[in-house]
Structures are given as C-alpha cells and as structure tokens.
Amino acid sequence: MYFWHCAHWALWNNWDLLRRSTTIYSRFLDSSIARAQVQQGWPAGARWPKMTDPSGRSSPGEINNLLIWQQPHPLIFALYEYRAFPVKEVLEKWRDVVIETANWMSAFAWYNETTGVYDIGPPMYITSEDTSPNVTQNPAVELAYWRLGLDIASKWMINLGEEVPDDWTKVAGNLAKLPIDNGTYAVYEGIESDFWTDKAYTNDHPTLVGLHGWLPPTSGLNVTIAQITAEKVWVYWNVSNFWGWDFPMLAMSAARNGDQEKAVEWLLHPLFAFDDVGMPIGGARVPTPYFPGSGALLLAIAMMAEGWDGSQGSAPGFPSNGWDVRAEGLNRAL
C-alpha cells in the first residue's frame, strides 16, 4: 500500500517529505531477501510484502503473502527520484534494492515449455484479491507491471555501467502476452469469458483500467484494446463498491485515454468522499481516514495537470473547454 500513500510526493516535488519514508526499501531489504529465499525457497531476490510491522515482517493474512503487484513499486520510486535528480549518487543509493527486486521478479516467472514463454503464477492473488490463487496465471495488470519493472531495472544497470543480468533479459523478452478475450483484456489468462457479468470478479478494485492510466504504455500493450477494456469496466463493474484509490485510478485511465471529461467525473464522483476536515472516507469497506484515497487523488491531480510522458499541451488531463488550469513545480508522470 506504500505506493498509494506516498507516490504522489514524487510528482509534487516534495522530496524532503518523500525521502523520510522511501528508506523502508533499504531498511527492509534484508528481511525481504529472507522472505524470498529462506522462508519461501526462491533462488534469488527480495520479495516485498504488501504490509509489514515496523521491523519489516509481513502482516498476518493468507492473501497478503500471495500478492505480487507491490513488487515493482520500489523501481517506480527509484526512477522518479532519478528523473528529478539524474546523478550517480541516486543510482548507487537504489542499486541494491533495484537488483534484488528484479532478481525476484525474474525468479518468480517460470518458463512454460509448452508455450515457450515465461508465465507468472500460480499461486498468486491479483490486486483485487478476488480470484482463486491456485488458478490465477498471467494476470494482465501484473504482467504489464512486470514488463515495466524489468525494463526500469535493466536501464538502471546500464546507467550504472554494469551488466544487465541475463535472467532479466531472458524473462523480460519472453514474458507471456497480455491475455485478451473477445476484444478486451482479461483479468487473467484462462478466466471464464463471461467474467464481465460474474459478480465474483466485478465487485472489487477495477484494476484493468490501470493498464493504460496508472501504468504507462508497456511493451505489447494495444492502447485501443486498453481503452475499450476501460470503457467496458465503467459499464460492468459494480461502481457502488468502488472505494479509495479506485476513483483516481479510473481518472488517470480516462485522462490518458483522452476522455478528460470522464477523468474529472471520476474525481468528483459522490462515492469518492471526504469528511468535514478533509479526511478520505473509507466507507463500508475500510475505516476512515483511508489515506490511500487522498494520496491517489494527489497523484491523479498532478498527472492530469502536469502531464505524462508523451502527453501534449498544458494540463492534458483536464478538459480544454471550461477549465483554466495552472500548475507549477510539478513533475510529469511516467
């Protein structure tokens, strides 16, 4: 959950505040290596937890220990810091975290001799935590995030003047394709074709919209299919169950897909509420204040106001008609 709590500070250029907590990755590196290699028997790398106690031990819960979407997070924090401060000291500061993060990502992917590609999972839970971990394989968002993360790690090594490990290159270049079913991206490979109308899969985080919004375009992503998928999520997902960072994620998706009016609608949705002192309301799902909601709001606002890699014009995430958006001191999103 650290990403939604703190990633916005990178775009708002508040590095003094962000650096108070990004040290968790160096401080928890040893315990994450132990989690991966000693506790779970992986041959290499550090496996980052979803939630921990102050020492870095995983919080209790069977779901927590089978989630993987948090794994590439430190690579995003490292990249944003290097974009803001492109100096050797930043490369060296994050070196060990980057290496061990990518080492586990390449170890987790397994070579499928039948298909000739590297798959991820099972066992694993996806971001929405609502699929069976024993059958979940090659989930779309996690696959895209894996590609992005390994690409960031490889470029990090090049910038350091070091060799990119062969395992990283082999896995990144041969990961399974994002699963497509009937012209849209699927939650994971092999999920039932009618998952769109199955409440078991449409009642939690609508993470499919993150393929092109929260995440930048990744290798192999078809932007048109991603846009069609996002618009179908708007129709079939249970909006009454959206909460916290769902709304900013939906806004970032709409903005990157060119629907600025919809992006603003998601941020102003009546279910995305704040109390009389500005605290994000958790609703029926989680306690108030639910800070990932406010962190994600700030992330989306910065992205929509300053833009993202490849965006054009001023405030590209806001409507051009009826809005006069002024921003200064922000950083572009990936």
C-alpha positions, 0 to 999 in steps of 0.5 A: 500500500506504500505506493498509494500513500506516498507516490504522489510526493514524487510528482509534487516535488516534495522530496524532503517529505518523500525521502523520510519514508522511501528508506523502508526499501533499504531498511527492509531489504534484508528481511525481504531477501529472507522472505524470498529465499529462506522462508519461501525457497526462491533462488534469488531476490527480495520479495516485498510484502504488501504490509509489514510491522515496523521491523519489516515482517509481513502482516498476518493474512493468507492473501497478503503473502500471495500478492505480487503487484507491490513488487515493482513499486520500489523501481517506480520510486527509484526512477522518479527520484532519478528523473528529478535528480539524474546523478550517480549518487541516486543510482548507487543509493537504489542499486541494491534494492533495484537488483534484488527486486528484479532478481525476484521478479525474474525468479518468480516467472517460470518458463512454460515449455509448452508455450515457450514463454515465461508465465507468472503464477500460480499461486498468486492473488491479483490486486483485487484479491478476488480470484482463486490463487491456485488458478490465477496465471498471467494476470494482465495488470501484473504482467504489464507491471512486470514488463515495466519493472524489468525494463526500469531495472535493466536501464538502471544497470546500464546507467550504472555501467554494469551488466544487465543480468541475463535472467532479466533479459531472458524473462523480460523478452519472453514474458507471456502476452497480455491475455485478451478475450473477445476484444478486451483484456482479461483479468487473467489468462484462462478466466471464464469469458463471461467474467464481465457479468460474474459478480465474483470478479466485478465487485472489487478494485477495477484494476484493468483500467490501470493498464493504460492510466496508472501504468504507462504504455508497456511493451505489447500493450494495444492502447485501443484494446486498453481503452475499450477494456476501460470503457467496458469496466465503467459499464460492468463493474459494480461502481457502488463498491468502488472505494479509495484509490479506485476513483483516481485510478479510473481518472488517470485511465480516462485522462490518458485515454483522452476522455478528460471529461470522464477523468474529472467525473471520476474525481468528483464522483459522490462515492469518492468522499471526504469528511468535514476536515478533509479526511478520505472516507473509507466507507463500508469497506475500510475505516476512515481516514483511508489515506490511500484515497487522498494520496491517489487523488494527489497523484491523479491531480498532478498527472492530469495537470502536469502531464505524462510522458508523451502527453501534449499541451498544458494540463492534458488531463483536464478538459480544454473547454471550461477549465483554466488550469495552472500548475507549477513545480510539478513533475510529469508522470511516467 
